[in-house]
Structures are given as C-alpha cells and as structure tokens.
Amino acid sequence: MDEKFLHHIWDGLHLNAQLQTVSGKKLRIAYQGQYNTGRGADFLNAGIVIDDYALRGDVEIHKQTSDWHAHNHSDDPFYNNVVLHVVYSHNSAHNLTIKENGETTEILELQSQLSQDINKLLEEHTPRLPNVRPSYCDLLSALDRDRLQMTLRDIGTMRFMGKVRRFNASLMFSDFDQILYEGIFEAMGYDKNKTAMLHLAQELSLAKLLEFKEQGCSNIDILAIVTVASGILDRSGKLIPASLSEMLQDSWQNQNCYSKNLPLDWQLFRIRPANHPIYRIMATLPMCLHYGKDGLLQAMLSEAHPKIDAPKRIRALQAMFANTVLPGAEKFPQPGKSVLNSLYLNIFLPIFQLWAAKTNDIELQNDVREAYQKHPGLAQNHITRMMGSFTDPQYQKMIDSRAIYQQALIELHHRYCRFHLCDECFKLRCL
C-alpha cells in the first residue's frame, strides 16, 4: 500500500460513516484539511469531532503507527499541531501518539474502516503508483466539447462545495466574520506562506484585535503587534523604511495588550518582493479592522455582492484596500486584480454560499451559483498548465475562459492525477 494512496483515501473521505479511534472514541470528520506541499503534516487545518469535542489542526498519515517515530516526528515541533494520526495499520502497543511537546493525539486505523468503493478496489488489486506519468488522459482528451463542459462544470462545482464544507467546519470554532478574515489572510499568503498567514489570523483573531482597539490601541499599535509578534518585521530587511520599522518596534514595546511571540514558519526564499508577507499584512490588516468593526461579512456583501458584475466587484475590492492604507504605506504594493479575483472566487463566494444556506437566503444562493459559474478564468498556475497538456488543444481557450473549468482541472489533479489513479477517475466520471 503506497502512502500516497492513503492520502487519496483520506482526501476523498473514502471511509465508513461511523468511525472509531484506536482508543475507542467516536470520530467525525467535518473537514479533511488541505493537502500540504510544504514542511509539516500531510493535511492542514482539518476539523474533526472526537466524542463531541471539536478540534482543529493537522492530520499526519502513515502506513503504520511506528512510522511516526521512524520519521522523527516525535522530535519535530512542526508536528505539534497534529490532532489526528491516521494509519493504515496500527502496530504500536500504545493507543495514542505522543508529540514533541508531550501532548497526545488520537490514532485512526483505516484498515477496517474503509468505504465499500475502496474495499472493492483493494479486492481487485493493490494500488501501485506507476513511475512514469501517462501522456494521454482518457477523460480530458476523449470527450467532445459539450460533454467536456458538462463534466468540468460538475467537477468544478464539487470543488466549490468542498470549500463550502471547509468553511462550515471552521464555524465550529468561530463566526462568519472570523472565517472570512482567516480566508483573506490565508489567500494573501499565496502558496508559500498561506499556512503561516492562516495561523497568524487564528492566533490574533479579528475579535481580539478589535478588542485591542477598544482598549486604546491605534492601528499602528495593532500592526506592530501582528508584525512583531509574528516575527515577520525582523525578516523584512529593507522592504520598509527604517523609520517605519522603528515606529512599529516602539509601538510594540509601549503597548500592553499582547506580548506573545508566535513561532510561524515563514517561507521567504526566492519570494518576489511584492509578494512578501510584510506587504500583504500591511495592506490587509487595516482593511479588515476598518470594515470589521461593523461586520466584515456584511461589508463585503454590501460592497462586492455576487449580483454585481465581476469587473465592478474587483474595482470595489481594490477601493476597499486603497481607502484604508495606513500613513507611510501608500507606496507599498497593493493586491492586484489577479489576486483579488482569486480571493473572491476561492474565499468570498464559498463563504457567501455558506451564509446564504445558513440564513435560508435562496436568492443569494442563486446569485452565488451564477457568479461562480460565470466567473472569468484566472491566470494559469502550474497545475492548470500541466493539466492543459492532457487536454485536446482545441478546448484550451474554452477552459481558460471560465474559472469553474480551471477549478475542475485543479480538483482532478488533487483527487486523482497526483496519485496516478487514472482508471478510478475515468470510471467514476463516466458513471
């Protein structure tokens, strides 16, 4: 059993409806987490419920329980946020996994708790990943235009609803304004620093920062708290003027609202200066503080409602960022159109959909669905470019015209292609 196939099982939640940990506790998976391409656990920001106790954190997956020690995770603090250790077979005398900080985490053994479809697949053959990636895709290259569009719409919608479920799981730990605030910060971190930005927003929540303001902290004080406590100010070099850096350091020393240092794993190697987290924080934080005081979600629905045309929505978001720039930061890079388009598609629309479902707002649900289906294509990334090589060239322009088609390619990659599960993908898509 290849460990990457176990990732596929977990990511697709190919598990029994009733799950139990090795220690005998009931387990419910609200959200399986996001696949991690960087340092640390395999899946990040998962939401689980163990015996009615909700937990949010990371998930590490192994073939055997003993792999935790074999891979030296027991000595690595980057695995201290793991809330569930998933294994195919449990081969340890202990029913809990011990982390570097001395805390324990529950273990889920998959072997006897797999869904019927995966059990059937295992009965037919043991999945083994090929060494060479296929050069032809039976799904993307064999369908005619109409069927390809229909298939991609279905898969793109599936990806969208997965994001809705993710934010719904986050509601177990916060509220709508907070999950929107977390989503904005995460999106502003891009691939390399989205995890650090998310953890920063979770630790220094919007409600906590607004409470600091009520206690007398200025926006500069709060910016100092966020940038100094997170360690990013010290790693900004000459990206900001020395005078501003000194002002933030002085504000940090003089404020009495917060003093904790956050051990965030900033990834700054070969990052473009305009994408540096210090600029993203300095652009995002004032906007969230300004609009968050009266309700961040309602402000976004008012200024960038899905019923508004896409170009006008993006111009409205640009204005929201531009109108809240702090003195001294006017010339710093601001989020561009491509960043805001991605933010709206991946964060705003799923949260709007969740809000509409919770409030039974049918009209808003329809507006969100239409906005998602018509959202113009985003700039290509390495996944959509790579997936495009398996698609008939005559359909590439069509795929690039709509974000929902691009999202479908990303979903196919994460669900099947990176595990080389071509046969399973083709069978499921053609049912």
C-alpha positions as CSV (number, residue, x, y, z in Angstrom):
1,M,0.0,0.0,0.0
2,D,1.6,3.2,-1.1
3,E,1.4,6.1,1.3
4,K,0.2,8.4,-1.4
5,F,-2.8,6.2,-2.0
6,L,-3.6,6.6,1.7
7,H,-3.6,10.4,1.1
8,H,-6.1,9.8,-1.7
9,I,-8.3,7.8,0.7
10,W,-8.2,10.5,3.3
11,D,-8.6,13.4,0.9
12,G,-11.7,11.7,-0.7
13,L,-13.0,10.6,2.7
14,H,-13.4,7.0,1.4
15,L,-14.3,5.9,4.9
16,N,-17.2,4.3,6.9
17,A,-19.9,6.7,8.2
18,Q,-19.2,5.5,11.7
19,L,-15.5,5.9,12.7
20,Q,-13.7,5.0,15.9
21,T,-10.2,5.8,17.0
22,V,-7.8,3.1,18.3
23,S,-8.6,4.2,21.9
24,G,-12.3,3.6,21.3
25,K,-13.6,7.1,20.8
26,K,-16.1,8.2,18.3
27,L,-14.7,10.3,15.4
28,R,-16.5,12.5,12.9
29,I,-14.6,14.3,10.2
30,A,-16.1,17.8,9.5
31,Y,-13.3,18.7,7.1
32,Q,-10.3,16.6,6.0
33,G,-7.9,19.5,5.7
34,Q,-5.8,20.9,2.8
35,Y,-3.0,18.9,1.3
36,N,0.3,20.3,2.5
37,T,3.1,20.8,-0.1
38,G,5.5,22.3,2.5
39,R,7.0,21.3,5.8
40,G,4.9,19.6,8.4
41,A,1.9,17.3,8.5
42,D,0.2,15.9,5.3
43,F,-3.1,17.8,5.7
44,L,-3.5,21.2,7.4
45,N,-6.4,23.0,9.1
46,A,-8.6,19.9,9.4
47,G,-11.8,19.9,11.5
48,I,-12.7,16.8,13.5
49,V,-15.0,15.9,16.3
50,I,-13.9,13.3,18.9
51,D,-16.6,12.2,21.4
52,D,-18.4,15.5,20.8
53,Y,-15.3,17.6,21.3
54,A,-14.3,19.7,18.3
55,L,-10.7,20.0,17.3
56,R,-8.9,22.0,14.5
57,G,-5.4,21.2,13.4
58,D,-3.3,19.0,11.2
59,V,-3.5,15.3,10.1
60,E,-0.5,13.1,9.6
61,I,-0.8,9.9,7.5
62,H,1.3,6.8,7.7
63,K,1.2,3.2,6.6
64,Q,2.0,2.1,10.2
65,T,1.8,3.8,13.6
66,S,5.5,3.2,14.2
67,D,6.3,5.4,11.2
68,W,5.7,8.4,13.4
69,H,8.9,7.6,15.3
70,A,10.7,6.3,12.2
71,H,10.2,9.6,10.5
72,N,11.3,11.5,13.7
73,H,8.0,13.4,14.0
74,S,8.2,12.8,17.8
75,D,11.2,15.2,17.9
76,D,9.8,17.8,15.4
77,P,7.8,20.7,16.8
78,F,6.3,21.3,13.4
79,Y,4.0,18.3,14.1
80,N,2.7,19.6,17.4
81,N,-0.4,20.9,15.7
82,V,-1.4,17.4,14.7
83,V,-4.9,16.5,16.0
84,L,-5.2,13.1,14.4
85,H,-2.7,10.4,13.4
86,V,-4.1,8.3,10.5
87,V,-2.6,4.9,9.8
88,Y,-3.5,2.0,7.6
89,S,-2.5,-0.5,10.2
90,H,-1.9,0.1,13.9
91,N,1.3,-1.7,15.1
92,S,2.1,0.1,18.4
93,A,1.5,-1.0,21.9
94,H,0.2,2.5,22.7
95,N,-3.3,3.7,21.7
96,L,-2.2,7.3,21.4
97,T,0.6,9.1,19.6
98,I,2.9,11.3,21.6
99,K,4.1,14.6,20.1
100,E,7.3,16.6,20.7
101,N,5.6,18.8,23.3
102,G,4.5,15.8,25.3
103,E,0.8,16.1,24.3
104,T,-1.0,13.1,22.8
105,T,-3.2,12.7,19.8
106,E,-5.7,10.1,18.8
107,I,-5.0,7.4,16.2
108,L,-7.4,6.4,13.4
109,E,-6.7,2.9,11.9
110,L,-8.1,2.8,8.3
111,Q,-7.7,-0.9,7.6
112,S,-11.1,-2.0,8.9
113,Q,-12.9,1.3,8.3
114,L,-12.7,1.9,4.6
115,S,-15.7,2.6,2.4
116,Q,-17.2,-0.1,0.1
117,D,-15.8,1.5,-3.1
118,I,-12.2,1.5,-1.8
119,N,-12.6,-2.0,-0.4
120,K,-13.8,-3.2,-3.8
121,L,-10.8,-1.5,-5.4
122,L,-8.4,-3.2,-3.0
123,E,-10.1,-6.6,-3.6
124,E,-9.4,-6.2,-7.3
125,H,-5.8,-5.2,-7.0
126,T,-3.4,-3.4,-4.6
127,P,-3.0,0.1,-6.0
128,R,0.6,0.8,-7.0
129,L,1.7,4.1,-8.4
130,P,3.5,4.0,-11.8
131,N,6.9,5.5,-12.1
132,V,6.0,7.3,-15.3
133,R,3.1,9.6,-15.7
134,P,0.7,8.7,-18.6
135,S,0.9,11.0,-21.6
136,Y,-2.8,10.7,-22.5
137,C,-5.9,11.3,-20.5
138,D,-8.9,9.1,-21.3
139,L,-11.2,11.7,-19.6
140,L,-10.0,15.1,-20.8
141,S,-8.9,14.0,-24.3
142,A,-11.7,11.6,-25.2
143,L,-14.8,13.8,-24.5
144,D,-16.4,16.0,-27.1
145,R,-16.8,19.7,-26.3
146,D,-20.4,19.5,-24.8
147,R,-19.6,16.5,-22.6
148,L,-16.3,18.1,-21.5
149,Q,-18.0,21.3,-20.5
150,M,-20.7,19.4,-18.6
151,T,-18.1,17.2,-16.9
152,L,-15.9,20.1,-15.9
153,R,-18.9,22.1,-14.6
154,D,-19.8,19.1,-12.3
155,I,-16.3,18.7,-11.1
156,G,-15.8,22.4,-10.6
157,T,-19.0,22.6,-8.6
158,M,-17.8,19.7,-6.5
159,R,-14.6,21.6,-5.7
160,F,-16.6,24.7,-4.8
161,M,-18.9,22.7,-2.4
162,G,-15.8,21.2,-0.8
163,K,-14.7,24.8,0.1
164,V,-18.1,25.5,1.5
165,R,-17.8,22.4,3.7
166,R,-14.3,23.5,4.8
167,F,-15.6,26.9,6.0
168,N,-18.6,25.3,7.6
169,A,-16.2,23.2,9.7
170,S,-14.4,26.4,10.7
171,L,-17.6,27.7,12.0
172,M,-17.3,25.2,14.8
173,F,-14.5,27.3,16.2
174,S,-15.5,30.9,15.2
175,D,-18.1,33.0,13.4
176,F,-18.6,34.3,9.9
177,D,-16.5,37.4,10.3
178,Q,-13.6,35.4,11.6
179,I,-13.6,32.7,8.9
180,L,-13.7,35.5,6.3
181,Y,-10.8,37.3,8.0
182,E,-8.9,34.0,8.1
183,G,-9.7,33.3,4.5
184,I,-8.4,36.7,3.4
185,F,-5.2,36.3,5.3
186,E,-4.6,32.8,4.0
187,A,-5.2,33.9,0.4
188,M,-2.8,36.8,0.8
189,G,-0.1,34.3,1.8
190,Y,-0.1,32.6,-1.6
191,D,1.3,29.1,-1.8
192,K,4.4,29.5,0.3
193,N,3.0,31.4,3.2
194,K,-0.7,30.7,3.3
195,T,-0.3,28.4,6.3
196,A,1.6,30.9,8.3
197,M,-0.8,33.7,7.4
198,L,-3.8,31.4,8.4
199,H,-2.2,30.5,11.7
200,L,-1.5,34.2,12.3
201,A,-5.2,35.1,11.7
202,Q,-6.3,32.3,14.0
203,E,-4.0,33.3,16.9
204,L,-4.6,37.1,16.5
205,S,-8.3,36.9,15.7
206,L,-10.3,39.8,14.3
207,A,-12.4,40.0,17.5
208,K,-9.2,40.1,19.6
209,L,-7.7,42.9,17.5
210,L,-10.9,44.9,17.7
211,E,-10.9,44.4,21.4
212,F,-7.3,45.8,21.5
213,K,-8.7,48.9,19.7
214,E,-11.4,49.3,22.3
215,Q,-8.6,49.2,24.9
216,G,-6.9,52.2,23.3
217,C,-4.6,50.6,20.7
218,S,-4.2,52.5,17.5
219,N,-4.0,50.8,14.1
220,I,-0.2,51.3,14.2
221,D,-0.1,49.6,17.6
222,I,-2.1,46.6,16.2
223,L,0.1,46.5,13.1
224,A,3.1,46.4,15.4
225,I,1.5,43.5,17.4
226,V,0.9,41.5,14.3
227,T,4.2,42.1,12.5
228,V,6.5,41.9,15.6
229,A,4.8,39.0,17.4
230,S,4.7,37.0,14.1
231,G,8.4,37.7,13.5
232,I,7.9,39.0,10.0
233,L,9.0,42.5,10.8
234,D,12.5,41.3,11.7
235,R,12.6,39.4,8.4
236,S,11.6,42.2,6.2
237,G,15.1,43.6,5.6
238,K,15.0,46.9,3.6
239,L,11.5,46.3,2.2
240,I,10.1,49.0,4.5
241,P,11.8,52.3,5.6
242,A,13.9,52.2,8.8
243,S,11.7,54.9,10.3
244,L,8.6,52.9,9.9
245,S,10.3,49.8,11.3
246,E,11.5,51.7,14.3
247,M,8.0,53.2,14.8
248,L,6.5,49.6,14.8
249,Q,9.2,48.4,17.2
250,D,8.5,51.3,19.6
251,S,4.7,50.7,19.4
252,W,5.3,47.0,20.2
253,Q,7.4,48.0,23.3
254,N,4.9,50.6,24.5
255,Q,1.6,48.7,24.1
256,N,0.3,46.4,26.9
257,C,-2.3,44.4,25.0
258,Y,-0.2,41.5,23.7
259,S,3.3,40.1,24.4
260,K,3.4,36.6,23.0
261,N,5.9,35.6,20.2
262,L,4.3,33.3,17.6
263,P,6.5,30.5,16.1
264,L,5.4,30.9,12.5
265,D,7.2,29.1,9.6
266,W,7.7,31.9,7.1
267,Q,8.9,30.8,3.7
268,L,10.8,33.7,2.2
269,F,13.4,32.0,-0.1
270,R,13.0,33.3,-3.7
271,I,9.8,35.1,-3.0
272,R,9.1,38.2,-5.1
273,P,9.4,41.4,-3.0
274,A,5.9,42.5,-4.0
275,N,4.5,39.2,-2.5
276,H,6.4,39.5,0.8
277,P,4.1,38.8,3.8
278,I,5.0,42.2,5.3
279,Y,3.3,44.0,2.4
280,R,0.3,41.7,2.4
281,I,-0.2,42.2,6.1
282,M,0.2,46.0,5.9
283,A,-2.4,46.0,3.1
284,T,-4.9,43.5,4.5
285,L,-4.9,44.3,8.3
286,P,-6.2,47.9,8.1
287,M,-8.9,47.0,5.7
288,C,-10.1,44.2,7.9
289,L,-10.0,46.4,11.0
290,H,-11.9,49.2,9.3
291,Y,-14.7,47.1,7.9
292,G,-14.7,44.5,10.6
293,K,-15.9,46.9,13.3
294,D,-19.4,46.9,11.8
295,G,-19.3,43.3,10.4
296,L,-16.7,42.2,7.9
297,L,-19.1,39.8,6.1
298,Q,-21.9,42.3,5.7
299,A,-19.4,44.9,4.5
300,M,-18.2,42.5,1.8
301,L,-21.7,41.6,0.8
302,S,-22.6,45.3,0.5
303,E,-19.5,46.3,-1.5
304,A,-18.9,43.2,-3.6
305,H,-22.3,41.4,-3.8
306,P,-22.2,38.4,-6.3
307,K,-25.0,40.1,-8.2
308,I,-22.6,42.9,-9.2
309,D,-20.7,42.4,-12.4
310,A,-17.3,40.8,-12.0
311,P,-15.2,43.8,-13.0
312,K,-17.1,46.1,-10.7
313,R,-16.7,43.7,-7.8
314,I,-13.0,43.7,-8.3
315,R,-12.8,47.5,-8.5
316,A,-14.9,47.7,-5.3
317,L,-12.4,45.5,-3.5
318,Q,-9.5,47.5,-4.8
319,A,-11.1,50.6,-3.4
320,M,-11.6,48.9,0.0
321,F,-7.9,48.2,0.2
322,A,-6.8,51.6,-1.2
323,N,-9.1,53.6,1.1
324,T,-7.7,52.0,4.3
325,V,-4.0,52.3,3.7
326,L,-2.1,53.4,6.7
327,P,0.0,56.6,6.6
328,G,3.5,55.8,5.4
329,A,2.4,52.7,3.4
330,E,0.8,54.5,0.4
331,K,3.5,53.4,-2.0
332,F,3.7,49.8,-0.8
333,P,2.4,47.1,-3.2
334,Q,-1.4,46.5,-3.0
335,P,-3.3,43.4,-4.1
336,G,-3.7,43.4,-7.8
337,K,-6.7,42.3,-9.9
338,S,-5.5,38.7,-10.3
339,V,-5.0,38.3,-6.5
340,L,-8.5,39.8,-5.8
341,N,-10.1,37.7,-8.5
342,S,-8.7,34.6,-6.8
343,L,-9.6,35.9,-3.4
344,Y,-13.2,36.4,-4.5
345,L,-13.5,33.0,-6.2
346,N,-11.9,30.9,-3.5
347,I,-12.8,32.7,-0.3
348,F,-15.7,35.1,-0.7
349,L,-18.1,33.1,-2.9
350,P,-17.9,29.9,-0.8
351,I,-18.5,31.9,2.4
352,F,-21.3,33.8,0.8
353,Q,-22.8,30.5,-0.2
354,L,-22.5,29.2,3.3
355,W,-24.1,32.3,4.8
356,A,-27.0,32.0,2.3
357,A,-27.5,28.4,3.3
358,K,-27.5,29.2,7.0
359,T,-29.9,32.1,6.6
360,N,-32.1,30.3,4.0
361,D,-31.5,33.1,1.5
362,I,-32.4,31.3,-1.7
363,E,-31.9,34.5,-3.8
364,L,-28.3,34.9,-2.6
365,Q,-27.6,31.2,-3.1
366,N,-28.7,31.6,-6.8
367,D,-26.6,34.7,-7.1
368,V,-23.6,33.0,-5.8
369,R,-24.1,30.0,-8.0
370,E,-24.4,32.2,-11.1
371,A,-21.4,34.3,-10.1
372,Y,-19.3,31.2,-9.7
373,Q,-20.3,29.6,-13.0
374,K,-19.7,32.8,-14.9
375,H,-16.5,34.0,-13.1
376,P,-13.9,34.7,-15.7
377,G,-10.8,32.5,-15.9
378,L,-7.9,33.2,-13.5
379,A,-4.3,33.4,-14.5
380,Q,-2.9,30.0,-15.2
381,N,-0.8,28.3,-12.5
382,H,1.5,25.3,-12.6
383,I,-1.4,22.8,-12.1
384,T,-3.7,24.2,-14.8
385,R,-0.8,24.5,-17.3
386,M,0.2,20.9,-16.6
387,M,-3.4,19.6,-16.8
388,G,-3.8,21.5,-20.0
389,S,-1.2,19.3,-21.6
390,F,-3.6,16.4,-21.2
391,T,-6.5,18.2,-22.8
392,D,-7.3,18.5,-26.5
393,P,-5.7,21.8,-27.6
394,Q,-8.9,22.9,-29.3
395,Y,-10.6,23.2,-25.9
396,Q,-7.9,25.1,-24.1
397,K,-9.4,28.5,-24.9
398,M,-12.8,27.4,-23.6
399,I,-11.3,26.1,-20.4
400,D,-9.3,29.3,-19.8
401,S,-12.4,31.4,-20.3
402,R,-14.2,30.2,-17.0
403,A,-12.7,29.7,-13.6
404,I,-15.1,26.8,-12.9
405,Y,-13.4,24.8,-15.7
406,Q,-10.0,25.6,-14.3
407,Q,-11.1,24.7,-10.8
408,A,-12.2,21.3,-12.2
409,L,-8.7,20.7,-13.5
410,I,-7.3,21.5,-10.1
411,E,-9.8,19.2,-8.4
412,L,-8.9,16.3,-10.8
413,H,-5.2,16.8,-10.1
414,H,-5.6,16.8,-6.4
415,R,-8.1,13.9,-6.3
416,Y,-6.6,11.6,-8.9
417,C,-3.8,12.8,-11.1
418,R,-1.2,13.3,-8.5
419,F,-1.9,9.8,-7.3
420,H,-2.0,8.4,-11.0
421,L,-5.4,6.9,-10.3
422,C,-6.4,7.1,-14.0
423,D,-8.7,4.1,-14.1
424,E,-10.6,5.1,-11.0
425,C,-11.0,8.7,-12.2
426,F,-12.3,7.6,-15.6
427,K,-14.8,5.0,-14.1
428,L,-16.2,7.5,-11.6
429,R,-16.5,10.3,-14.1
430,C,-18.3,8.1,-16.7
431,L,-20.9,6.6,-14.3
